Amino acid sequence: MTTTPRPIRALVWGENRHEQREPGVAERYPEGMHGAIRAGIEQHLGAAASVTTTTLDEPEHGLTEQVLAETDVLLWWGHAAHDEVSDEVVDRVHRHVLSGMGLIVLHSGHFAKIFQKLMGTTCSLRWRGEADRELVWTIDPTHPIARGVPHPIVIEEQEMYGEFFDVPAPDELVFVSSFSGGEVFRSGCTWRRGHGKIFFFSPGDQEYPVYHHEDVRRVIANGVEWASSDRARELPELHRYYSGEHFENADGHIDPVPVE
């Protein structure tokens, strides 16, 4: 009998401060930026994903132990209030990523505590807050995250992000962006930490309607599929083995080493 796969449980975490304080952002994103990101995932993944949202000002930032245990992929957008994120919650998210939860960090989330903790660097970069055109070039057209997107993606208005981007060398470089000032930026990068997969994707400043852009939405939805895992969640652990114990089963029984 064929069973239907369980939908990917995606949780969009939004800082939700610009939307509350700046009328232009609220008009651009009437459901919040997190709402627009959620809508894009639902648009492209449909019944294959179950998408919810949570925000900074909810108790425990909406990231309780139970919520994270029931999340396959966490998407993170923050900008103005990184310092308000509790270190306890950051440690909790960090543990879940190492245990196998996927993490997608968006735009100014590069300065989020959780991203800095996972990268082990400052995650600083160059930026210019002008309505610049961004071209997102596909470096690896065979990567699942690049599936179905044009080469390049053209974003007519966007904040410039440029090198040097202080992150470890990506495991996979999927996209590079270019701007009218001649700058380039590694705008789509993946890493693996423990059992978890991480995708950083830079397009998406609050001043521009980037999360309504069809191709940006497709990339994020592809990222959710890529970062998800049905592997049982567990932290990598140190195990000591003695000679002859390499084939120990979960119940403690030791299988004999095959002899040819």
N, C-alpha and C positions, 0 to 999 in steps of 0.2 A: 504494500500500500504506500502511495506517495504522500508525504506530508508537506504542507505548505510552510515555507520558511517563516520564522518569526520576523516581523518588521524590525528594521534597525531603529533602536531607541536613541534619537538625537535630542540633545538639550542645548538650546541657544541661550548663552549667558550674556546679558547686556548691562552695561553700566547704567544706562538710562538717565543720565544727568543732562546732557545737551538737549534732549527732547523735552525735558521739564522746564528748562530755563531759557531756551532760545526759540522764539516763535518761528524763525525760518526753518530750523531743524524739525520742529513739530509739524510744520506744514509739509515739509519734504517727506517725513516719515510719520504719518498720523498714527500708525500702530507701533511706533518706536522702531529703531533700527533693528532690534532683535525680532520684531514682528515681520519686517521686510525680509530678513534673512530666513526666518521660518517659512514664509510664503514661498520663497524661491526653492527651498528644499522640497516642500510639498508639491510644488508645480512640477518638478522634474522627477521626483522619486515616487510620488503618488502613494499607493498602498504599501509600497516596499519600505516606507519609513513612518515612524510615529514620532512627531516633532512637538516638543514643548519648549516653553521659555521660562526664564527666571531672571531676576535683576539684583543689583547690588544691595538695595535697601531692604530686601526681604530678610527675615531671620536667617542667620548663618549664610547670608547672601544667596539663599535658595539652594545651597550646595551641602545639604546634610549627608550623613553617611548613607542613609537609605536611598536618597535621590541618586547619589553617585553610583551606588551598587546596582541601580536599575538603569544606568545610562551606558550606552555602547560608545557614543561619540559626543564629546562636549565641545561646543563652539564658543569662542571667547572674543568679545569686543569690549575694549575699555580704552579710556583716553585721559580723562581729567581727574580721576579719583583712584589711581592705582594704589596709592598709599593707604586708602581706606579699606582695602581688602585685608581681612584678618589673616595673620600668619598661620593660625591654626587651620583655617580653611585651605590656605595654600598648601600646607603640609598634607592635608587630606586628599586634595586633588592630585598632588604629586604622587602619593602612594597608589592612587587608583590608576594613574597613567602607567606607572611602572608595573602594575599588576595586569595591564591589558586594555584599559579604556583608551579609546582614540581621542586625540585633542587637535582641534583646528583653531589656530590663532589668527585673527584677522586684523589687518591694518595696524592701528596704533596699539594693539595688544602686544606689539613687540616689546613694550616696556612693562608689561604685566609681570607681577612678581612670579607667577607660576612659570612663565616663559623664561625669565631670567634664571630661575632655579633649575629648570631642565637643561638650559643651554650652558650655564656656568660662566656666562660672559655678561657684559653690560648691555648687549643688544642695541647699542646706539647706532645712529645713522645720520645722514644729511637729509634735510627737508626744505621745501619752499612752499609756502601756503598761498599759491596762486592757482588760478583756473587754467591748469596746463593740460595739454593732450598727452595721454599715456598710451603707448603701444605695448601690448603684452605679447611677447614673442615666445612661441613654444620651442623649448630646447629639446624635449624628449617626446616626440609625437606618439611613441608607443606606450607611454605611461597611462594607466587608467584614469588619472586625474585630467589628462588632456583630451580625453575622448569627446568627440563631437564639438570641439571649439575651433573657431577660425584662427588662421595664422596670418597676421596677428589679430588679437582682440583690440578693437579701437575704443578707447574711453575718451570722449571729447572733453570732459572737465574732471580734473582730479588733482589732488595735492601731489607734489613731487616728492618721491623718496629716492635717495641716491646713495651710492657707495662712498665711504666704506661702511658696510653693514657688519657690526661686530658680533658675529655668531660663528659657531664651529662650522667647518666645511660641511655642507649638506650631504646626507647620504645620497640624495637624488636632487638634481636641479631640474625642475620641470618648466619654469618660466623665467624669463628675463625681460624687464621693462626698459623702455627708452622714453626720453622726454625732450621737449623742444630746446631746452638749454644744453643738450648734449649729454645729460646724465644717463647712467644706466643703473639698474638695481636688480638684484636677485629676488624677484617678486613672488616666486613659487618654489618653496623648498620643503623637503621632507627629512625627517630624522626618525630613528627608532631609539627609544629609551626603555630599558627593561623589556617587558612584553608589549608596550604600547607604541602606537604609531602617531607621529606628529606632522601636521602640515601647516606651514605658514603661508598665507596668501595676502599680499599687501593692498590691492585695490579696495577702497571703501571708506573714505573720509566723510565725516558728518556734514560737511559743507556742500556736498554734491550728491546727486541721486544715484550713486554707483550701485547700491544694492537693489535697484530696479532694473539694472542692465541685464539683458537676457544671458549674455555670455558669461558674465561674472556669476550669475546664479547657477549656471550649468557647472562651472568649475567647482563651486562650493558643494553642490550636490554630489558631483563626482568624488570630491574629497571625503564626504561623509561615507560613501560606499567603500572607498579605499581604506579609510581609517578604522572601520568597524571590524570586529572579530567575534566569532562565536566560541573562542577558546575560554575554558574555565578561568576565572580571574584569580590570580595568585601572584604574590611577589616572588621574584627570583631569590633563591636562598642558597646559602653555602651548605653543601652536603659532603660529608666525609665518607669515603668508601675505602674498604680494605680489598686486598687481592681476592678475586673470585666473587665479589659482590656487585659487579657491573650490571648484572641482569636481575637485580632485585625488583620484585613486583610491589604494587601499592600496598598489598596486604602483608608485606614483610617477608614473604616466601622468596627464597633465593633459587632461581633456576640454575641447573647445572650448565656449565659452559659446554656448548656443542663440541664434540670430538669428531674430527673427520678420519 
